[in-house]
Amino acid sequence: MSDHDERDDEHGDHTGHEENGNHDSHGEHHVHREEFHHDPIAHAEVRAGMTVGELADEYGSAGVGAANIHKAVDIYAEMLGDDVTNFFGLAGAMVPTGMRKIVSDLIRDGHIDALVTTGANLTHDAIEGIGGKHHHGRDERDDKSMREHDEQLRDEEVDRIYNVYLPQEHFALFESHLRSEVFPNIEETVSIQRMTEELGRANSEVNEREGIEEDAGIAAAAYENDVPIYCPAVQDSVLGLQAWMYSQTTDFTLDALKDMTHLTDLAFEADKSGAMVVGGGVPKNYVLQTMLVSPSAYDYGVQLTMDPPQTGGLSGATLDEARSWGKLEKAARNVSVYADATITLPLVVAAARERIE
């Protein structure tokens, strides 16, 4: 056998490749593909004067995070339909960083049926509603270390939330507000939701009475529109600390389990339901776990978070993972967007609202 014949025998007959594919009359090779579909990535066009919705549409032509933003807009716009009961989870420092009015406007326009948030967000929401104000700060210094910077802020009685400052006298204003306007009007033993309702009433009344320039806020909007606010980890906040202190000298008590009945009833009675989850933690789980005692699960889900899923933590867990628990329907439309929520929330809400209005 010649050397050429040995090489042919060793490597096989190249015509055997036709077993895994086909050649057309021009000799081009075609492989049978089930996963791949012809859907070329386009290049997003950005132009002056375009709307947020048009920008989000351009994201749909691209890949990676842009494609997820486009999907989030698409799903959230469908969630805002009249036949969907919307649960909204709000974690993180969304109020002090300037996202407050986005949420209060959604409540006022009927796009949130139940809000689950943190005591911190309610604290900062009330501070703004009764005359306090958060301020731009900085998270780096050229002339001193950040430790020295934060020690200076402590001496000046200013609290820092990354690049946001809050003078501590605003907490004193809030504490006085609770003791004069909120707690005295609450029965001895109440649900946390009942306390947040009373907080919303007080914020609304003081905001109007004092002629506060800033919007009355999230809790006020919820009170005015009969939207319940649940705060299952209220103890983990200045609001919770003040409630505990008030309970030491009165018969005031919070019953956390009372909240479960109304929230689960809302989920049980929903024909279709959707979850918008901003951040993670307790609000995220509280929103999602509600479906574990309901005959159905969420039909829609949008998650905006920065936490990665690889650690196994709740805050970064995908909504696909929630499907395995029965928190989302098998056929649910859902997406997780991994980016700063102070960037993604305004974008997703604005684009979705543009589609339906």
Secondary structure, DSSP 8 states (H G I E B T S, - for coil): --HHHHHHHHH--GGGGGGTEEE-TT--EEE--SS------------TT--HHHHHHHHTTS-HHHHHHHHHHHHHHHHTSTTEEEEEEE-SSTTTTT-HHHHHHHHHTT--SEEEE-HHHHHHHHHHHTT---EE--S--SSS-HHHHHHHHHHTTEEEETTEEEETHHHHHHHHHIIIIIGGGS-SEEEHHHHHHHHHHHHHHHHHHTT-SS---HHHHHHHTT--EE-TTTTSSHHHHHHHHHHTTSS-EEETTHHHHHHHHHHHH-SEEEEEEES-HHHHHHHHHGGGGSSS-EEEEEEEE-S-GGG--TTT--HHHHHHTTSEEEEEEEEEEES-HHHHHHHHHHHHHHHH-
